[in-house]
Amino acid sequence: LASSKGIDAFALDVGKDPWQIERIADAYKAATNTTFKLFMTFDMGSLPCATAEDAYFIRSLIKTYQHHPNQLLYNNKILVSSFGGQLCLFGSRTMDEGWNKTMKVDMPKVHFVPAYFIEPPIYKGLEAIDGAFAWDSSWPMDANDINSEYDDEYHAYLPGRTYMAGVSPWFFTHYSHETYNKNFMYRGDAWHFAARWEILFKNRDFINIVQVISWNDYGESHYIGPIDGAQPNSESWVNGFDHQGWLDLMQYYIIGFKTGHYPAITKDRVFLWGRLYPAEATTPDPVGKPINWDFTRDIVWGVVLMTDAGHLDLQCGPSILAVDLPLGMSKVQLPLKENCSVKAVITRDGAEVLSFLPPGYNFNINPTTYNFNSFVAASPA
């Protein structure tokens, strides 16, 4: 499924849980006899990294799969990334020295592109890295629209090195103090996923790798793959919120990023997404409203791909948008105020060519919990 949409590889998140070793083995086994690639990214918020002995697990896992035909190579070296790691010493005097010994000493050739959470200028003085991954480039960190600020800074301080940019469609997590104590969101308004991809397309000359966050992180609501397998107690805000429509939309942008030209549109399609409940609503939910809840507006965000000029009618109850659209890609929006069901119709030369009433896309002004996950719908391919 991922490969058919233009995705080249999966990043396998590696933490300290013993079951993850088995899942990594399963992934490499499943990829065998395909062209799909895999690489490991070490979660340093989970893995210990204070002593030299702590490096053994990381080093041994890299060595285990160094010759696997589906291991992703970059510049003929094993691509390795991390989530965090800026506080790791591995028994050395400095972070950089510790990572250098972990990745470069008595190891196969590794291309190390970590996501340290440090100010971008610091990367310039580091020797252990071959590049950097800007995790936070995937979302706006405030109430503004996404921009290229992270990309521009990383580009400036990584001369001659690999820059991995991030893109993510959404972010909402809703765990209580008694569980993971994570209850916040990032702003996903203003066609965020499409807007971020358009920034990547514009800067494709200096962006070496794009990592999509994520395929199956249900807990943070930014999954684009199927809802399948065990969830980290996120069922209350994930079940019923399929995101695979974003996967189809992303294929359009992936082709553009890889080739420098967006593909010809061969079928009219409508992609719609947004929250199902008002941001200002109150509920008896004991977890409470997520931090940054006021960053978002009650709107249906739409991207329409048109094979030729035509007319779009987008409606939810009393809220109606009627607009003529040109050939190509257009963005539309529809504010929501009352209980309603979303419907989109495209007509061309007076004839209806597409009618889309997404099952489940129902706005409800009286929610029972604070679910700020996005509902995503795509007309049939």
C-alpha positions in Angstrom: 0.0 0.0 0.0 2.7 2.5 1.0 4.8 1.7 -2.1 1.9 2.2 -4.4 1.5 5.8 -3.2 5.1 6.7 -3.8 6.6 6.0 -0.4 10.1 4.5 -0.7 10.8 3.4 2.8 9.6 3.1 6.4 11.5 4.5 9.4 11.3 1.9 12.1 11.0 3.6 15.5 13.2 1.7 18.0 12.7 2.1 21.8 13.4 -0.1 24.8 10.3 -2.3 24.7 11.4 -6.0 24.0 8.5 -6.6 21.6 10.0 -4.0 19.2 12.9 -6.3 18.3 10.4 -8.9 17.0 8.5 -6.3 15.0 11.7 -5.0 13.4 12.5 -8.5 12.3 9.0 -8.9 11.0 9.3 -5.7 9.0 12.6 -6.7 7.3 11.1 -10.2 6.6 8.0 -8.6 5.0 10.1 -6.3 2.8 12.2 -9.2 1.4 11.8 -9.7 -2.3 10.4 -6.2 -2.8 12.0 -2.9 -3.6 10.7 -1.3 -0.4 13.4 -0.1 2.0 13.7 0.2 5.8 15.8 2.2 8.2 16.0 2.5 11.9 15.4 5.6 14.0 16.3 5.3 17.7 14.0 6.8 20.2 16.4 8.4 22.7 13.5 9.4 24.9 13.1 5.7 25.6 16.5 4.1 25.2 19.2 4.7 27.9 22.3 6.4 26.6 24.4 7.5 29.6 27.1 4.8 29.6 29.3 3.2 26.9 27.4 0.0 27.5 24.2 1.7 26.4 25.6 2.0 22.9 25.9 -1.8 22.5 22.2 -2.2 21.7 22.2 0.5 19.0 25.4 -0.7 17.4 24.4 -4.4 17.4 21.0 -3.7 15.9 22.5 -1.7 13.1 25.0 -4.5 12.4 22.3 -7.1 12.4 20.6 -5.7 9.3 23.6 -4.0 7.6 23.6 -6.5 4.7 19.9 -6.9 4.4 18.8 -6.2 0.8 16.0 -3.9 2.1 18.2 -1.8 4.3 18.0 1.8 3.1 21.3 3.2 2.0 22.1 6.8 1.5 25.4 7.7 -0.3 26.1 3.9 -0.1 26.0 4.1 3.7 23.4 2.7 6.2 20.9 5.4 6.9 20.3 5.8 10.6 18.2 8.5 12.4 17.1 9.3 15.9 14.4 11.0 17.9 16.3 13.2 20.3 19.7 12.2 21.6 21.1 15.6 22.4 21.5 14.6 26.0 23.3 11.4 25.3 26.9 10.9 26.4 27.5 7.1 26.1 30.2 7.4 28.7 32.0 10.2 26.8 32.8 13.8 27.7 30.5 15.3 25.1 27.3 14.4 23.2 29.1 14.6 19.9 32.0 12.4 21.0 29.6 9.8 22.4 27.6 9.6 19.2 30.7 9.5 17.1 32.0 6.5 19.0 28.5 4.9 18.8 28.0 5.4 15.1 31.5 5.7 13.5 34.0 3.6 15.5 34.4 -0.1 14.5 31.1 0.1 12.7 29.9 -0.4 9.1 29.6 2.8 7.2 26.7 4.7 8.7 25.0 7.9 7.4 23.7 9.4 10.6 20.9 12.0 10.3 19.4 12.5 13.8 16.6 14.7 15.1 18.3 16.4 18.0 16.2 19.0 19.7 18.8 21.8 19.6 19.1 25.2 18.0 20.0 24.7 14.3 23.4 26.6 14.5 24.7 24.0 16.9 24.6 21.4 14.1 27.3 23.2 12.3 29.9 22.3 14.9 29.0 18.6 15.2 31.3 15.9 13.7 29.3 12.7 14.4 26.4 13.6 12.2 26.1 13.4 8.4 23.0 15.6 8.4 19.9 16.4 10.5 16.2 15.7 10.6 14.0 18.7 11.5 11.2 16.9 13.3 9.5 20.2 14.4 9.4 21.4 10.8 6.2 19.2 10.4 3.8 21.5 12.2 3.5 25.2 13.2 4.5 25.5 16.9 2.1 28.4 17.4 -1.2 29.7 16.1 0.2 30.7 12.7 0.2 28.9 9.4 3.1 26.6 8.5 6.1 28.2 6.9 9.7 27.3 5.7 11.5 28.8 8.7 12.9 25.4 9.9 13.9 24.4 6.4 15.7 27.7 5.8 17.6 27.5 9.1 18.7 23.9 8.7 19.7 24.5 5.2 21.9 27.4 6.4 23.7 25.4 9.1 24.1 22.1 7.2 26.3 23.1 4.3 27.2 20.0 2.3 25.2 17.7 4.6 21.9 15.9 4.4 18.7 17.7 5.3 15.7 15.6 6.2 12.5 17.6 6.3 9.3 16.5 8.1 5.7 16.7 6.9 2.7 15.6 9.0 -1.0 16.0 8.5 -2.2 16.5 12.1 -1.2 16.3 15.7 -3.6 15.6 18.6 -3.0 13.5 21.7 -5.4 13.1 24.7 -3.8 11.2 27.5 -4.7 11.9 31.2 -2.3 12.6 34.0 -2.8 9.0 35.1 -1.5 7.6 31.8 1.0 9.3 29.5 0.1 12.9 30.6 0.0 14.2 27.1 -3.0 16.3 26.2 -2.3 18.9 23.5 -2.5 19.6 19.8 -0.6 21.5 17.0 -2.4 23.7 14.6 -3.6 21.7 11.5 -5.7 24.5 10.0 -5.3 26.3 6.6 -5.0 23.0 4.6 -1.9 22.3 6.7 -0.9 19.0 5.1 -1.2 20.3 1.5 0.5 23.6 2.5 3.5 21.8 4.0 3.9 19.7 0.9 3.8 22.8 -1.3 6.6 24.3 0.8 8.6 21.1 0.3 8.0 21.2 -3.4 9.2 24.8 -3.6 12.4 24.0 -1.7 13.0 20.6 -3.2 16.5 21.7 -4.5 17.9 21.6 -1.0 15.7 19.1 0.8 17.3 15.7 0.4 14.8 13.4 2.2 11.2 13.9 3.3 10.0 11.9 6.3 6.2 11.7 6.7 5.1 11.6 10.3 3.5 9.1 10.5 2.3 5.8 9.1 0.7 4.4 12.3 1.2 6.6 15.3 -2.4 6.5 16.5 -1.6 8.1 19.9 -0.7 11.4 18.2 -3.4 11.2 15.5 -1.0 11.7 12.6 -1.3 8.3 11.0 -1.9 8.1 7.3 -2.0 4.3 7.0 -4.9 2.0 7.9 -6.1 1.7 11.5 -4.7 -1.8 12.2 -3.2 -3.6 15.1 -2.7 -2.7 18.7 -3.2 1.0 19.7 -1.6 2.8 22.7 -5.0 3.3 24.5 -6.0 5.8 21.8 -9.1 4.1 20.6 -11.4 6.8 22.0 -10.2 9.4 19.5 -8.9 7.2 16.7 -11.6 4.6 16.0 -13.9 5.8 13.2 -11.4 8.4 12.1 -9.7 6.8 9.1 -7.0 9.0 7.5 -6.2 7.1 4.3 -7.7 9.9 2.2 -4.5 11.8 3.1 -2.5 9.0 1.7 -4.2 9.3 -1.7 -3.7 13.1 -1.6 -0.1 12.8 -0.7 0.6 10.7 -3.8 -0.1 13.8 -5.9 2.5 15.8 -3.9 5.0 13.0 -3.8 5.1 12.8 -7.6 5.5 16.6 -7.7 8.4 16.5 -5.2 10.3 13.7 -6.9 9.9 14.9 -10.5 9.6 18.7 -10.1 6.2 18.6 -11.9 2.8 17.8 -10.5 1.1 15.0 -12.4 -1.7 15.4 -14.9 -5.1 14.9 -13.2 -7.0 12.0 -14.8 -10.0 11.9 -12.5 -12.0 14.5 -10.6 -11.4 14.0 -6.9 -12.4 15.7 -3.7 -10.4 15.5 -0.4 -12.1 16.8 2.7 -11.0 16.9 6.3 -11.6 18.6 9.7 -12.8 18.1 13.2 -16.3 16.8 13.9 -17.0 18.9 17.0 -16.8 22.6 17.8 -13.5 23.7 19.4 -15.3 25.9 22.0 -17.7 23.2 23.1 -17.6 22.0 26.7 -17.9 18.3 27.7 -17.7 16.2 30.9 -14.5 14.7 29.6 -12.2 14.4 32.7 -9.0 14.7 30.7 -10.0 18.3 29.8 -9.5 20.3 26.6 -6.1 19.8 24.9 -3.5 22.6 25.2 -3.7 24.8 22.1 -7.4 24.0 21.5 -8.0 27.7 20.6 -5.5 27.5 17.7 -8.1 25.8 15.4 -11.4 26.8 13.7 -14.5 24.8 12.9 -14.0 24.4 9.2 -14.1 21.7 6.5 -10.8 22.0 4.6 -10.9 20.7 1.0 -8.5 20.0 -1.8 -10.1 19.5 -5.2 -8.4 17.9 -8.2 -10.1 18.8 -11.5 -9.6 17.2 -14.9 -11.1 20.4 -16.4 -12.8 23.5 -15.3 -16.1 23.0 -13.5 -18.4 24.0 -10.6 -18.2 22.8 -7.0 -21.0 22.9 -4.5 -19.8 22.1 -1.0 -22.5 22.1 1.7 -23.1 21.2 5.4 -26.5 22.2 6.6 -27.0 26.0 6.2 -23.3 26.5 5.3 -22.9 26.5 1.5 -20.0 27.1 -0.8 -20.7 27.4 -4.6 -17.6 28.2 -6.7 -16.3 27.7 -10.2 -12.9 25.9 -10.2 -10.2 25.7 -12.9 -8.5 22.7 -14.2 -5.9 21.4 -11.7 -5.7 21.6 -7.9 -7.8 24.1 -5.9 -8.3 24.6 -2.1 -11.7 25.3 -0.6 -13.1 25.8 2.9 -16.5 25.7 4.5 -17.2 27.0 8.0 -19.4 24.8 10.3 -21.9 26.1 12.8 -24.7 23.6 13.2 -25.3 19.9 13.2 -24.9 18.8 9.6 -23.6 16.3 7.1 -21.0 17.2 4.6 -21.7 16.8 0.8 -19.7 17.8 -2.3 -21.0 17.9 -5.9 -19.0 18.7 -9.0 -20.9 19.7 -12.2 -19.4 20.4 -15.6 -21.4 21.8 -18.6 -24.6 21.4 -16.5 -24.0 17.7 -15.9 -23.2 16.2 -12.5 -19.8 14.4 -12.7 -19.2 13.7 -9.0 -21.5 13.5 -6.0 -19.7 12.7 -2.7 -21.5 12.3 0.7 -18.8 10.9 2.9 -20.2 8.4 5.4 -19.5 9.6 8.9 -18.6 13.2 8.1 -21.2 14.6 10.5 -20.6 17.8 12.5 -22.0 17.6 16.0 -22.2 20.7 18.2 -22.8 18.6 21.4 -19.8 16.2 21.8 -19.4 14.0 24.9 -15.5 14.1 24.8 -12.8 16.4 23.7 -11.8 14.7 20.4 -9.8 17.0 18.3 -8.7 14.3 15.8 -9.4 15.0 12.1 -12.0 13.2 10.1 -10.7 12.6 6.6 -12.7 11.7 3.5 -11.7 11.2 -0.2 -14.0 10.6 -3.1 -13.3 7.2 -4.8 -10.1 6.9 -6.9 
